[in-house]
Amino acid sequence: MENKWKRTSEQNSGLHGLAALSFTRLIRSKEENDRDSFNTLVQKILPDIEEYMARRLSFAVGNGDLPQGKYRVADFTDELYIIAFDHIGEVEDEKDLRPWLFKKADDLFQDTVVEEALNEFFFEDIEKYTKAEWDAMQEEFSTDGDGDLMPLEEFDDPSYPKYEYHLADVFIEKNPEGEWSEKLDSELGDTEMHQHIDLVLHRLPAPMKSIYDLAVNQRFAPFEIANIKRISVEEVDSHLAKVRQGIKISLEKRYME
């Protein structure tokens, strides 16, 4: 046991030393705007952070705080590179570098957990939002950093959709709302309809959005989605029904009241 603890102590000491040696070079890379060199240096002191994030991710999925299969450790470490490059000036001394990186990784992870929780609350409270609140959410969702409204297709971010959502994918069978849904579809037009549905999907819990995308954009049948997600067909049908019902309610609250 003593030898084990001794090895651990020596490993940690080595990592602290590596971080200290890298500090000056990181600052120089930042000053020269050399992201590649900066990221290479950060990678050398990241292995233990990757292990730490892997454990956090495993615990969060096991506790239900994050959906299974949505996040990878690389999602967090890639973002950490960006955060480290942008904010390395916060580190005043080389001995603070390694703890600072862990803190930034922890903050990044916690922000993700909080965002997922907010998505859950959003779906639960979807009936409570007023037209004014929907309009405000749409403006925030469709606004760039300068505050200017932009069509969604003009965003450079590849996470924004290159497809169109339609009301026909929500109302897939005859229903009592048929008359107002047809009226709504004709009055809003394809662009506004797509933007509203995309807004709703963006705020939904990850499993719901993923399953809806597989059904609507990839045209997989429920049994195929069940195989992909490793869940039952009944669960797939339940998620799809909840998403469609949520979109219906949001449209009614925003445009029909």
Stockholm file with secondary structure:
# STOCKHOLM 1.0

chainA/1-257         MENKWKRTSEQNSGLHGLAALSFTRLIRSKEENDRDSFNTLVQKILPDIEEYMARRLSFAVGNGDLPQGKYRVADFTDELYIIAFDHIGEVEDEKDLRPWLFKKADDLFQDTVVEEALNEFFFEDIEKYTKAEWDAMQEEFSTDGDGDLMPLEEFDDPSYPKYEYHLADVFIEKNPEGEWSEKLDSELGDTEMHQHIDLVLHRLPAPMKSIYDLAVNQRFAPFEIANIKRISVEEVDSHLAKVRQGIKISLEKRYME
#=GR chainA/1-257 SS CHHHHHHHHHHHHHHHHHHHHHHHHHHHHHHTTCHHHHHHHHHHTCHHHHHHHHHHHHHHHHHTSSCTTTCCHHHHHHHHHHHHHHHGGGCCSGGGHHHHHHHHHHHHHHHHHHHHHHHHHHHHTGGGCCHHHHHHHHHHHTBCTTSCBCCGGGCCCTTSCSSCCCGGGTCCSCCTTHHHHHHHHHHHHHHHHHHHHHHHHHHSCHHHHHHHHHHHTSCCCHHHHHHHHTSCHHHHHHHHHHHHHHHHHHHIIIIIC
#=GC SS_cons         CHHHHHHHHHHHHHHHHHHHHHHHHHHHHHHTTCHHHHHHHHHHTCHHHHHHHHHHHHHHHHHTSSCTTTCCHHHHHHHHHHHHHHHGGGCCSGGGHHHHHHHHHHHHHHHHHHHHHHHHHHHHTGGGCCHHHHHHHHHHHTBCTTSCBCCGGGCCCTTSCSSCCCGGGTCCSCCTTHHHHHHHHHHHHHHHHHHHHHHHHHHSCHHHHHHHHHHHTSCCCHHHHHHHHTSCHHHHHHHHHHHHHHHHHHHIIIIIC
//
